[in-house]
Each structure stands twice: as C-alpha cells, then as structure tokens.
C-alpha cells in the first residue's frame, strides 16, 4: 500500500514535470509581433495572451518603429499581437511593417502637399 502511494506520487510528479517541460518548449518556440509599453513595435518570444494573470512572453527584439508610424488600420492588429510561426517570420513581418510605415508616411506627406 505504501509502495502504491509512492508510485502514484511519482507518476503525478512525472506528469507535472512533463507538462511543464512541454509548455516551456511551446512558449520558447512561439513568437509574435506586438508593442511594448512605450508604443514601440517589438518581437516577443511567447504568446500575447495572459493566463491566470501571468505574462507568458519576453522581449526578443525591440524595433525603432513606433505604432503611430503605421496606418490606423494596422495598429490594432499589432497592439493585439500578431502571432507568427518563427523568429524569421517575425523579422519578415517587421520588415513589411517598416515598409508599410514608410509608404504611409510618404502618402501622408503627399496628401498634405495637395
């Protein structure tokens, strides 16, 4: 009976360790593009959602791009967190957002001259 109890506890501990390891691996291999507290577009490792009030992401790379540099129609998606499949895809997303911001800036300047 004592051995059965010890075996049960061992199985529970192993399952908990396995679940934690799987969750850590999933978070370490998840990326999204969002904004930081200062409004800078940032690449995060993790997920944008909070679980039980816990932040499950950390900054991977902050850019010089400000959220206000983007067209208004794109800002909400970035603020909510744009999930991507890899760090490479996050970098590509940043490149595309920087290009979009430049076009928005150019169009805004052109509209002011007209």
Long-range contacts (C-beta under 8 A, 24 or more apart in sequence): 27-56, 27-57, 30-83, 31-60, 31-83, 31-84, 31-85, 31-86, 31-87, 31-89, 31-90, 32-57, 32-81, 32-82, 32-83, 32-84, 32-90, 33-78, 33-81, 33-82, 33-84, 33-90, 33-93, 33-94, 33-97, 34-78, 34-79, 34-80, 34-81, 34-82, 35-67, 35-78, 35-79, 36-62, 39-66, 39-67, 39-68, 40-64, 40-65, 40-66, 40-67, 41-65, 41-66, 41-67, 41-70, 41-78, 41-94, 41-97, 43-87, 43-90, 43-91, 43-94, 44-81, 45-87, 47-81, 47-83, 48-80, 48-81, 48-83, 60-87, 60-90, 63-94, 63-98, 65-94, 65-97, 65-98, 65-101, 69-101, 69-104, 69-105, 70-97, 70-100, 70-101, 70-104, 71-100, 71-101, 71-104, 74-100
